[in-house]
Structure formats: C-alpha cells, structure tokens
Amino acid sequence: MPATEARVLIIESNNALRIVLFTVLRHQPLGVDTATTAEEALEKVRRCDYAMILVDMGLPDHESEEFLRRFHELRPEATSFILAVRDPRTEISLEPGLVNAVVNKPLEIDTLADIVRECALVIPPPEDPLPCTPAESDIRAQRGDLLPN
C-alpha cells in the first residue's frame, strides 16, 4: 500500500472484537494496524501517522485515558481523528479535545466500517508525514495470515 493512503489504528484488548474489526476494516481502501495495550499503541503512533485511531475506552487500568493524554503530548501536530468506543454502562471522563467522537458498544460492524472508511479518507495527512512501515493488514495479506495476533 502506498504511504499516501490512509492508515487506521485499532486499540482493542478484546481479542475477538479486535479480530472482527481488523477483518472488516482490512477490506476497506485503508492500511490497518492493531494494538492491545496503550504502550503498544504509543509505540505505533511514534512511527506512523494515522488518519483514524479507534480506542477501546475499556482498556484495563485506565490505559485508554493514558494513551489519549500521552498521544496528544507526543504528537500535538497529529491530524488523526480519534474515535472512542465505549460500553454505555460505563462512565468515562475525558479532558476536552482528546477525542473527536464517541460511539457506544455494541457496534454495528458494517456501519462502523463505513464511518471509519469515510472519515479516514477525508482526514488531511500531516504536512511532514512519518515514513511508516507497511501496514499490518498489508503484511498479513502478503503472508496469507489474515488475522491479527
């Protein structure tokens, strides 16, 4: 995939949901990467610009909020659209400006794929983009290993 095409990062600790999201989104005209922890996600955003980041707000030990704060400190110039995904029965308190939108679980996967695709494709890339490595979705497609770890 050319480096100019949009990339999406899925941060989800639930293996089944992460695999479903990855599987659906890799069929979109996007590069898709995944992370299971805030630390893993931060490592990825240090090396690559993402048009959209889907953050599971139910990560253990308030890792979601920690990721959001650290992401904005690390990459204040980032143009990423941040979509927080939460369980509506759980209260979340976020500092203003950390996310662009919040959606509730359970997710209608086809609708989410449409939203992600449309948003990711209209987010302007940064003026000086990072030289990203190939997307996880591209690497897995080349190897025939289509599911994330």
Summary of the structure (lengths in Angstrom):
residues: 149
radius of gyration: 14.1
end to end distance: 20.8
largest distance: 41.6
contacts: 456
relative contact order: 0.22
helix: 39%
strand: 17%
